[in-house]
Amino acid sequence: MKSLIENLPNFSFSKPSWTYLNNITLADPEFNISRPVDPPLGADVYSLILLEGICRLNDNIPITQNTRLGWILIGNVKTLQCNLIINDLKEIQKFWEMEDISEESTLALDDQQCIDYYKSATIRREDGRYEVRLPLDPDFSDKLGESKSKAIAQFKSLENIFKKHENIKNQYQSFINEYRALGHMIAATGKPTQGRRHCVLTHHCVRADDTIMNSKFRVVFNASCKTSWGNSLNDVMKCGPNLQEDLQSLIIKYRQYQFAFTADIEKMSRQIWIHPDDQQLLRIVWRDSPSEPIKDYQLTTVTYGMKAAPFLAMMTLKQLACDE
């Protein structure tokens, strides 16, 4: 290849209304937009990505071919012909820029603020665990209404399910007992500080198979439940940027080394502690028996029902890698 084309197609054009493309996944859904090409593939690689499946309608419509990357379009595109003066140095630069795996990413202002707030507010405790703050809107207290009455009503509805299904009650009780034993849930303490208020979350169980009563389930703390003012905790919480790498980047990194390791972090979110002030926004109600009074508890660790939980977990994992 003597030279590398800069953009394909040469110019952007409106996407034709070909209905036969509606039910297939294209490798490049925005094929009509002019942009730099992806890394070029040789003929030896091209033959390896082809899959069974080809569609030819007529000579005026591109052929669609199924590949491991998705369906590709093959056909003519009207181009503009012009004479170019080729600079060898610039051509070489195009090749290395195309093959370079860029680590730069452009973050939105809110996402960058979440990262900056995390770095300034997060501490590492003496036991080695991290304590984080929730990325909340500055005026979140003015948006959260009363939430305890709805949480109590939801809990009493849950107790009615316990009366009918002993197995669900036992599994739920075991989950709560483990939460308390690990210190991830403690009796609620303190009163709202100036300018802050409590938020009581509802909770329920989700079974792996609703048709099988004995199937495994997980308890969900619902941070999306609306308060009396129409907003939920998730409504006043920033999501943070998505710090998980895409599959393509992971595969490329895997292929850069001779050996690769994979691991799983047990209860990943629950390894991260929440600042005591923010725990007041993660309250729940519970009692072990209907004969007991309903008590307030507060969750002490990152809860996976929160909108910011994935960001806090991944950010802490990256911080741990930097610190260690």
Order of alpha helices (4+ residues) and beta strands (2+ residues): beta-beta-alpha-beta-beta-beta-alpha-alpha-beta-beta-alpha-alpha-beta-beta-beta-alpha-beta-alpha-beta-beta-alpha
